[in-house]
Amino acid sequence: MKKRQRHVLSIMAMTLLALGGCGPTGSPGETTGTGSAAASTSAIGTVEVTNYPLAYVVERLAGPLLEVRFRAAEAPDPAYWRPTAEQVIVMQEADLVVVNGAGYEGWLEDVSLPTSRLVDSTAQARDRLIAIVSTETHSHGLEGEHEHTGTAFTTWLDPTVLIAQARAVGEAFEREWPEHAALFADRLAALVADLEALDAELAVATASAADRPVIFSHPVYQYLERRYGLVGDSLHWEPDAAPDESRWAELERLLNHRRAAWMIWEAEPLAETAERLLGAGVRVVVVDPCSTPPVEGDFLDAVRHNAEALRAVYVAEQ
């Protein structure tokens, strides 16, 4: 049994099966935990996570042995979520805090968390991180204005990078709870096998990527682009906002430079936007960045849906 035992404060619960997941439950603004309903009373420890892919990884490796808390589940974009002072206090009491790294958790610079309990899942994969050169400022709804500068952080869109992150988490778990090392190792092997299968599926779906340029509605697909050789240009369009004429002019310039028949979106754009794009010869397809829990299914299901969407772009007859 683990040497440290702490009282667990759970403000909200999001139910995920030990080898799966589903969308969040509870009301907005509450703290989100993952795991079975019994996890809060039978778990031997608690783990805080900062994004949905990590919540899925941790649940696959340790649920319901460990209680998993994903506090930003209800945020419009968890990458720009910030914990309250009260939430930070509770996070300080967790056994481990698993972060994505790569600049994802900007708020870490302003809070104090025990370094001995902090697990940076990309720390050992820094040579695989992607630098961002764009400095355009724009908004994500209520999240306010920001820039896509520094390091691209949607690392999980490359399954091979997510495998490296999962291995780092598994190693941290084995150090913290060595008596359960065999369990963690077995579950990690199963997760790696699933992610390798997804990688192969995505590779088949994007087989003709080099010959079919696309437009990305937002610069969040860098790891997907690099892994599968996708060719395209990125805009800063939001699915729930109508682009102004300057943005349509920017699209026209991109299409004159490199003709694309598809625009890849994070979510379904407004009907009028999709209609105008179609009039310009550009079809719409949604590829979920997987930063939040899907409405149905789990992370693997979301990526499989992405593979189907990409197949329509790169495999189907044009």
PyMOL commands that set and color helices and strands:
alter all, ss='L'
color gray80, all
select helices_A, chain A and resi 39-42+52-62+78-80+85-91+106-110+115-117+123-128+141-143+155-157+159-176+178-205+209-211+222-228+245-257+271-279+299-314
alter helices_A, ss='H'
color red, helices_A
select strands_A, chain A and resi 33-34+45-49+66-70+96-99+118-120+130-132+137-139+145-147+150-152+214-216+232-234+262-265+283-286
alter strands_A, ss='S'
color yellow, strands_A
deselect
rebuild
show_as cartoon
